[in-house]
Amino acid sequence: MANVLLVLWLSLASAQAVSDERGLIFNLDNGELCLQSAQCKSSCCHRTSGLSLARCTYRAAENQQCSPQSIYGVYYKCPCESGLTCEVDKTIVGSITNTDFGICKDPGTLSHKME
């Protein structure tokens, strides 16, 4: 089993090394099928339901629904764009089912409101 995983890992690494711009496994454009967010240029592999195929898509913009970063690598709502934070009330069930959703906010705006 360990040998199979090693061969698979080496195959993925060599496939990435061969690709300069876009690969079959990594560096995927929006709209392409994915299994993990790490494969996408946008860093978001999104699916609409548990039975749908996941595709690379844009990260959530300010005031859009979002998911906090998770270990699953596939999201029902994408994480926020760079510089924004996903304001969400996390729950145990939501963490397990990947359904803790929030709203993307600019951390600079949040600190100004508190002053």
Beta strands, then each sheet from edge to edge (+ up, - down):
strand 1: 45-46
strand 2: 55-56
strand 3: 65-66
strand 4: 85-87
strand 5: 102-105
sheet 1: 1+ 2-
sheet 2: 3+ 5- 4+
end
